[in-house]
Amino acid sequence: MLMAVVLCFSTGAWSQGKNPGMGGDDADIESLTERVLKLEKKADAFQVYFNYSAAFQESYERKEWGSAFRNRDARFEIKGNITPKLSYRFRHRLNKSNAAKGEDNFAKATDLLFVGYQFNEKIGVQAGKVCQNFGGFEYDENPMFIYQYSDMLNYMDIFMAGVNLSYRPLATQELNLNVTNTYNGKFSEEYGDAPLTLANAGAVKEVEASKHPLTYIFLWNGSFLNDRLQTRWSWGIQTQARHKYSRLLMLGQRLNLPRLQFYMDYYAASDGLDCLRIASTEAADYLSASGAGYFSDVHYDALVAKANWQFAPQWNLMLKGMYETASVEKIEQFKNYRKAWGYLASVEYYPVKRQNFRLFAAYIGRKYNYTSQCTLEDYDTHRVELGFMYRIKAF
């Protein structure tokens, strides 16, 4: 096992790939061990991947242009099936903090570290640090392939210690019950020792930590018309603090054709305590003047649509659009105060067959509009990228 890891580093490998159910789909990708050393791989008990993406960026933010070479993503991953029933997966981000957090004793850099057991064809369980099993297809993609997340997903923490129970009543339908921590860290690490919230223009209240800060998610994965139509629908509730809850509805549906894939996701979040912190960050001056640090009763909505079209052999065109709103329900000045648009396009070229490697040219634009009564200033951003993504199957 150690020799295999050393081999992976010596070949300079890194990584990418399809990612249904956060599990990956790399069966048709040739490993470097097979390609370079001509060693036939007879089992999938030990698989090693490097996910690496980098680009040169020209970006426009706050009325100024800037240039930079950036490492977009770098993750090391090991996974395998020890037996037909027992499996494991470990994925670690190489460019994030390795400090262990107070609640789960995992570093933020560790995305996944779990053991799975499949009792039979219908029932399975995963336990450890898992991905919270919300719906939506943007949510389910490998993070390396996302040029720009919607704001809602970009601000979510989704890798938590917990357990996931799956039940497949039919070959085409799967139900999941996911129970995890709400935070990686202690409540005080997330919000401070005595956080104050603003529920309305005059009421500032101290928020207390919950004794049971857990998240409960129910997910339905569906497949219809010979897998041409797919669904990922979920509803979840998170205990943010004592008597403060976040409720999330995430609905994803995808058309899956041989040369065209299109999905549309809808997300809605109602936060008793602003866990996404979008509104609380943008209106920080207003909150500070009231003596509070966070809003209560915040609602977010998002609609995301994305198409991939393989218009020629080894070529792909990606188009994506996003529309999002935010509202602090009980404060008139910030009710329905924000609208955001996102528009993306990229052309991707896959130069090497049986390798999940792509070169790309992409444009990413964002536009933010605010109501006059909230006094925030409208702005827009633009970014042009030239780069590569590579999910290297090293072993």
C-alpha positions as CSV (number, residue, x, y, z in Angstrom):
1,M,0.0,0.0,0.0
2,L,2.8,2.4,0.9
3,M,4.7,1.5,-2.3
4,A,1.6,2.4,-4.3
5,V,1.3,5.8,-2.7
6,V,5.0,6.5,-3.3
7,L,4.5,5.4,-6.9
8,C,1.6,7.9,-7.2
9,F,3.7,10.8,-6.0
10,S,6.6,9.9,-8.2
11,T,4.5,10.0,-11.4
12,G,3.4,13.5,-10.6
13,A,-0.3,12.6,-10.6
14,W,-3.3,14.8,-9.8
15,S,-7.2,14.4,-10.3
16,Q,-10.9,15.1,-11.7
17,G,-14.1,13.1,-12.7
18,K,-17.8,12.5,-12.7
19,N,-19.2,12.5,-9.2
20,P,-22.7,11.0,-8.9
21,G,-23.7,10.8,-5.3
22,M,-20.3,12.2,-4.3
23,G,-19.0,8.7,-5.0
24,G,-17.2,9.2,-8.4
25,D,-17.6,7.3,-11.6
26,D,-14.2,6.4,-12.9
27,A,-14.7,2.9,-14.3
28,D,-13.7,3.8,-17.9
29,I,-10.6,5.8,-16.8
30,E,-7.2,4.1,-17.2
31,S,-4.9,4.5,-14.1
32,L,-1.3,5.6,-14.5
33,T,-0.1,2.3,-13.0
34,E,-1.9,0.5,-15.9
35,R,-0.8,3.1,-18.5
36,V,2.9,3.5,-17.6
37,L,3.9,0.2,-15.9
38,K,1.4,-2.0,-17.9
39,L,0.2,-3.6,-14.6
40,E,-3.4,-4.9,-15.0
41,K,-5.6,-3.9,-12.1
42,K,-7.7,-6.8,-11.0
43,A,-9.5,-5.3,-7.9
44,D,-10.8,-2.0,-6.8
45,A,-9.9,-2.3,-3.1
46,F,-7.3,0.4,-3.3
47,Q,-7.8,3.4,-5.7
48,V,-5.8,6.6,-5.5
49,Y,-6.7,9.9,-7.2
50,F,-5.4,13.4,-7.3
51,N,-7.9,16.1,-8.2
52,Y,-6.0,19.2,-9.5
53,S,-7.2,22.3,-11.3
54,A,-5.3,25.5,-12.1
55,A,-5.8,28.5,-14.3
56,F,-4.6,31.9,-15.4
57,Q,-7.3,34.5,-14.4
58,E,-8.2,38.0,-15.5
59,S,-10.7,39.2,-13.0
60,Y,-12.8,42.4,-12.5
61,E,-14.0,43.2,-9.0
62,R,-15.0,46.5,-7.5
63,K,-14.2,48.4,-10.7
64,E,-10.6,47.1,-11.1
65,W,-9.0,44.4,-13.3
66,G,-6.3,42.1,-12.0
67,S,-4.3,39.1,-13.2
68,A,-3.1,36.0,-11.4
69,F,-2.2,32.4,-11.8
70,R,-4.3,30.4,-9.3
71,N,-4.6,26.9,-8.0
72,R,-8.3,26.3,-8.2
73,D,-8.5,23.0,-6.5
74,A,-6.1,20.3,-5.1
75,R,-7.4,17.2,-3.4
76,F,-5.9,13.8,-2.6
77,E,-8.3,10.9,-2.5
78,I,-8.2,7.1,-1.6
79,K,-11.2,4.9,-1.9
80,G,-12.1,1.2,-2.4
81,N,-14.3,-1.8,-1.9
82,I,-12.7,-4.3,0.4
83,T,-15.5,-6.8,-0.1
84,P,-18.8,-6.5,-2.0
85,K,-20.3,-5.2,1.3
86,L,-17.5,-3.2,2.9
87,S,-16.1,0.1,1.4
88,Y,-14.3,3.2,2.5
89,R,-13.4,6.7,1.1
90,F,-10.9,9.4,2.2
91,R,-10.6,12.8,0.4
92,H,-8.4,15.6,1.7
93,R,-8.0,19.1,0.4
94,L,-4.4,20.1,0.1
95,N,-4.9,23.9,0.2
96,K,-7.0,24.3,3.3
97,S,-6.4,24.5,7.0
98,N,-5.4,21.2,8.8
99,A,-6.4,22.4,12.3
100,A,-8.9,20.1,14.0
101,K,-12.2,21.7,14.9
102,G,-13.7,21.5,18.3
103,E,-17.0,19.6,17.6
104,D,-16.0,16.7,15.3
105,N,-12.2,16.8,15.8
106,F,-11.7,16.8,12.0
107,A,-9.9,19.4,10.0
108,K,-11.8,21.5,7.5
109,A,-9.4,20.2,4.9
110,T,-10.8,16.7,5.3
111,D,-13.8,16.5,3.1
112,L,-14.6,12.8,3.5
113,L,-13.4,10.0,5.8
114,F,-16.0,7.2,6.1
115,V,-16.7,3.5,6.1
116,G,-19.6,2.1,4.3
117,Y,-21.4,-1.2,4.7
118,Q,-24.0,-2.6,2.3
119,F,-26.2,-5.1,4.2
120,N,-27.9,-6.3,1.0
121,E,-29.0,-5.0,-2.4
122,K,-31.5,-2.6,-0.7
123,I,-30.0,-1.3,2.5
124,G,-26.6,0.4,3.2
125,V,-25.0,2.7,5.7
126,Q,-22.0,5.1,5.8
127,A,-20.5,6.5,8.9
128,G,-17.7,9.0,9.6
129,K,-17.1,12.4,8.0
130,V,-19.6,12.4,5.2
131,C,-21.2,14.9,2.8
132,Q,-24.5,16.1,4.0
133,N,-26.9,14.5,1.6
134,F,-28.8,17.4,0.2
135,G,-30.5,17.4,-3.2
136,G,-29.6,19.2,-6.4
137,F,-27.2,18.4,-9.1
138,E,-24.9,21.4,-8.7
139,Y,-24.5,20.2,-5.1
140,D,-23.6,16.7,-6.2
141,E,-20.9,17.6,-8.7
142,N,-17.2,17.2,-8.0
143,P,-16.1,20.6,-6.6
144,M,-13.2,20.7,-9.0
145,F,-15.5,21.0,-12.0
146,I,-17.5,23.9,-10.6
147,Y,-16.3,27.2,-12.2
148,Q,-18.6,29.2,-9.8
149,Y,-21.1,27.9,-7.3
150,S,-24.3,29.7,-6.6
151,D,-24.0,31.9,-3.5
152,M,-26.1,29.6,-1.4
153,L,-23.9,26.6,-2.0
154,N,-20.7,28.6,-1.9
155,Y,-21.5,29.7,1.6
156,M,-22.6,26.3,2.9
157,D,-20.4,24.0,5.0
158,I,-21.4,20.5,3.9
159,F,-18.8,18.0,5.1
160,M,-19.8,16.9,8.6
161,A,-19.4,13.9,11.0
162,G,-22.4,11.7,10.9
163,V,-24.2,8.8,9.4
164,N,-26.2,8.1,6.2
165,L,-28.7,5.3,5.8
166,S,-29.8,4.4,2.3
167,Y,-32.7,2.3,1.1
168,R,-33.3,1.2,-2.5
169,P,-36.9,-0.2,-2.8
170,L,-36.4,-0.4,-6.6
171,A,-33.3,-0.5,-8.7
172,T,-34.2,3.0,-10.0
173,Q,-35.2,4.7,-6.7
174,E,-33.2,5.4,-3.6
175,L,-34.1,7.0,-0.3
176,N,-31.6,8.4,2.2
177,L,-31.8,9.5,5.8
178,N,-28.7,11.6,6.7
179,V,-28.0,12.7,10.3
180,T,-24.9,14.8,11.0
181,N,-23.5,17.5,13.2
182,T,-24.6,21.0,12.2
183,Y,-21.1,22.5,12.6
184,N,-17.5,21.3,12.5
185,G,-16.6,23.5,15.4
186,K,-18.2,24.3,18.7
187,F,-20.9,26.9,18.7
188,S,-18.5,29.5,20.1
189,E,-16.1,28.8,17.3
190,E,-18.8,29.5,14.7
191,Y,-20.5,32.5,16.2
192,G,-18.5,33.7,19.2
193,D,-19.0,33.4,22.9
194,A,-22.1,35.5,23.3
195,P,-23.6,36.2,19.8
196,L,-26.3,38.7,19.5
197,T,-29.0,38.6,16.8
198,L,-31.4,41.2,15.4
199,A,-34.9,39.9,14.9
200,N,-36.5,43.2,14.2
201,A,-35.5,46.9,14.2
202,G,-35.5,47.1,18.0
203,A,-35.0,43.6,19.4
204,V,-31.4,42.5,20.0
205,K,-31.2,39.1,21.7
206,E,-28.4,36.8,22.9
207,V,-28.4,33.4,21.2
208,E,-27.6,30.3,23.3
209,A,-25.9,27.2,22.0
210,S,-28.1,24.1,21.4
211,K,-27.5,21.0,23.4
212,H,-28.2,18.9,20.3
213,P,-26.8,20.8,17.2
214,L,-27.7,18.2,14.6
215,T,-28.9,18.2,11.0
216,Y,-31.5,15.8,9.6
217,I,-31.9,15.4,5.9
218,F,-34.3,13.2,3.8
219,L,-33.2,12.7,0.2
220,W,-34.8,11.0,-2.8
221,N,-32.7,10.0,-5.8
222,G,-34.9,8.9,-8.7
223,S,-34.2,7.6,-12.2
224,F,-36.8,7.4,-15.0
225,L,-37.0,6.6,-18.8
226,N,-33.9,4.4,-18.8
227,D,-31.9,7.0,-16.7
228,R,-32.7,9.8,-19.1
229,L,-34.6,11.7,-16.4
230,Q,-33.0,11.9,-12.9
231,T,-34.1,13.6,-9.7
232,R,-32.4,14.6,-6.5
233,W,-34.9,16.1,-4.1
234,S,-34.3,16.7,-0.4
235,W,-35.7,18.5,2.7
236,G,-33.6,19.1,5.8
237,I,-33.7,20.8,9.1
238,Q,-30.6,22.1,11.0
239,T,-30.5,23.0,14.7
240,Q,-28.4,26.2,14.6
241,A,-28.9,27.3,18.2
242,R,-31.4,27.0,21.0
243,H,-34.8,27.5,19.4
244,K,-33.1,28.5,16.2
245,Y,-33.5,26.3,13.1
246,S,-32.6,26.3,9.5
247,R,-34.9,24.6,7.0
248,L,-33.7,23.8,3.5
249,L,-35.6,22.5,0.5
250,M,-33.4,21.5,-2.5
251,L,-34.9,20.1,-5.7
252,G,-32.8,19.0,-8.6
253,Q,-33.9,17.4,-11.9
254,R,-31.7,16.5,-14.8
255,L,-32.1,15.4,-18.5
256,N,-29.4,12.9,-19.2
257,L,-28.9,12.2,-23.0
258,P,-25.8,10.7,-24.7
259,R,-24.5,14.1,-25.9
260,L,-26.5,16.6,-23.9
261,Q,-27.0,16.9,-20.2
262,F,-29.1,19.6,-18.6
263,Y,-30.2,20.2,-15.0
264,M,-32.3,22.7,-13.2
265,D,-32.0,23.1,-9.4
266,Y,-34.2,25.1,-7.0
267,Y,-33.0,25.9,-3.4
268,A,-34.8,27.6,-0.6
269,A,-33.5,28.2,3.0
270,S,-35.3,29.8,5.9
271,D,-32.8,30.5,8.7
272,G,-33.8,31.3,12.3
273,L,-30.1,32.3,12.7
274,D,-28.3,33.5,9.5
275,C,-26.1,30.4,9.1
276,L,-25.1,31.3,5.5
277,R,-24.2,34.8,6.7
278,I,-24.7,36.4,3.3
279,A,-27.1,39.0,4.7
280,S,-25.2,39.4,7.9
281,T,-22.0,40.1,6.1
282,E,-23.4,42.5,3.5
283,A,-25.2,44.5,6.2
284,A,-22.5,44.3,8.8
285,D,-22.4,48.1,9.4
286,Y,-26.2,48.1,10.0
287,L,-25.9,45.3,12.5
288,S,-23.0,46.8,14.2
289,A,-24.9,50.0,14.8
290,S,-27.6,48.0,16.5
291,G,-25.1,46.1,18.6
292,A,-25.9,42.7,16.9
293,G,-23.7,40.5,14.9
294,Y,-26.3,38.4,13.0
295,F,-29.7,38.6,11.6
296,S,-32.6,36.3,12.5
297,D,-35.3,35.1,10.2
298,V,-33.5,35.3,6.9
299,H,-34.8,33.7,3.7
300,Y,-32.7,32.7,0.6
301,D,-33.9,31.4,-2.8
302,A,-31.8,30.2,-5.8
303,L,-32.5,28.8,-9.2
304,V,-29.6,27.2,-11.1
305,A,-29.6,25.8,-14.6
306,K,-26.7,24.2,-16.4
307,A,-26.2,22.5,-19.8
308,N,-23.3,20.4,-21.1
309,W,-23.2,19.6,-24.8
310,Q,-20.6,17.3,-26.4
311,F,-20.8,19.0,-29.8
312,A,-17.8,17.2,-31.3
313,P,-15.6,14.2,-30.2
314,Q,-13.5,15.3,-27.2
315,W,-15.2,18.7,-27.0
316,N,-17.8,20.0,-24.5
317,L,-19.6,23.3,-24.3
318,M,-20.9,24.3,-20.8
319,L,-23.5,27.1,-20.2
320,K,-24.8,28.0,-16.7
321,G,-27.2,30.6,-15.3
322,M,-28.1,31.5,-11.7
323,Y,-30.7,33.7,-10.1
324,E,-30.8,34.3,-6.3
325,T,-32.6,36.4,-3.8
326,A,-32.2,37.2,-0.1
327,S,-34.6,38.7,2.4
328,V,-34.5,39.6,6.1
329,E,-38.2,38.9,6.8
330,K,-38.8,41.1,9.9
331,I,-36.7,44.1,9.1
332,E,-38.4,46.3,6.5
333,Q,-35.1,47.9,5.3
334,F,-33.7,44.5,4.3
335,K,-36.9,42.8,3.2
336,N,-36.3,41.4,-0.3
337,Y,-33.2,43.6,-0.4
338,R,-31.0,41.5,-2.8
339,K,-31.1,40.0,-6.3
340,A,-28.1,38.3,-7.8
341,W,-27.5,36.9,-11.3
342,G,-24.7,34.6,-12.5
343,Y,-23.8,33.7,-16.1
344,L,-21.1,31.3,-17.1
345,A,-19.8,29.7,-20.3
346,S,-16.8,27.4,-21.0
347,V,-15.4,25.4,-23.9
348,E,-13.6,22.3,-22.8
349,Y,-11.2,20.0,-24.7
350,Y,-10.3,16.5,-23.7
351,P,-7.0,15.8,-25.5
352,V,-6.2,12.3,-24.1
353,K,-8.6,9.4,-24.4
354,R,-9.4,7.3,-21.2
355,Q,-8.0,10.2,-19.1
356,N,-10.2,12.6,-17.2
357,F,-8.2,15.6,-18.3
358,R,-9.6,18.8,-19.8
359,L,-8.3,22.1,-21.0
360,F,-10.7,25.0,-20.8
361,A,-11.4,28.6,-21.6
362,A,-14.2,30.1,-19.4
363,Y,-16.0,33.3,-18.7
364,I,-17.8,33.9,-15.3
365,G,-20.0,37.0,-14.7
366,R,-21.9,38.0,-11.6
367,K,-24.3,41.0,-11.0
368,Y,-25.7,42.1,-7.7
369,N,-28.6,44.5,-7.3
370,Y,-29.9,45.9,-4.0
371,T,-33.0,47.9,-3.1
372,S,-32.6,51.6,-2.5
373,Q,-33.9,51.4,1.1
374,C,-31.1,49.0,2.2
375,T,-28.5,51.6,1.0
376,L,-26.1,48.9,-0.3
377,E,-24.4,49.7,-3.7
378,D,-24.9,47.6,-6.8
379,Y,-21.9,45.9,-8.3
380,D,-20.8,43.3,-10.8
381,T,-17.8,41.0,-11.3
382,H,-16.2,39.4,-14.4
383,R,-13.6,36.7,-14.7
384,V,-11.9,35.0,-17.7
385,E,-10.0,31.8,-17.1
386,L,-7.6,29.7,-19.2
387,G,-6.6,26.5,-17.4
388,F,-6.9,22.7,-16.9
389,M,-8.7,20.2,-14.7
390,Y,-7.3,16.7,-14.2
391,R,-8.7,13.9,-12.0
392,I,-5.6,11.6,-12.1
393,K,-6.4,8.0,-11.4
394,A,-2.9,7.1,-10.1
395,F,-3.6,3.5,-9.0
